[in-house]
């Protein structure tokens, strides 16, 4: 069964600093991996996804993530944090081979705070 | 294009009452998902449908929970009788089956409080 683990339930950075949110996955088949963002009182929206093409994936709002098979990781980064990036971020893996289903298994989330 | 529409946005009810949450997926999407979000358990998939047919309901907590999708544009999640531990935010999401892998579109959620 596939799963994801997000390290750090809370991350705080200064405005302009590097954002690094960690996600490790477990999967017996090549995984499809995703990052979603949730702003307060809203639903989740897709930031970016890895579906076995390029290992460095660029998403919206300047975020990117790199798939590293050797480390079973899919960490999310942004070079310079903005106040508007404050939100909760979820890593997810698609169940089944090659994203055969759209059933997503989510991590526990990382709440990002951005200090002025 | 309208997004996923959920109602009600907030519901406060007393233990033992029936609760019905509603969802209208994005037109043209043929997969629909119900998730529950709590502080303790995070995001849990309750059930999902493909082409109005329930595919996996292994996440439904118990028989008090039921979900239906009578047509492509409407789904309900019912809790009867409700209990305080059902308090959570319930999200509906839709996607195109076989389309952009893993791209789920979420509604804004229904926040349920059971007293």
Interface residues (C-beta under 8 A of the other chain):
Chain A: X32 X34 X41 X42 X43 X44 X45 X46 X49 X51 X90 X92 X94 X98 X99 X101 X102 X103 X104 X105 X106 X107 X108 X109
Chain B: X4 X31 X33 X42 X43 X45 X48 X55 X56 X91 X93 X95 X97 X101 X102 X103 X104 X105 X106 X107 X108 X109
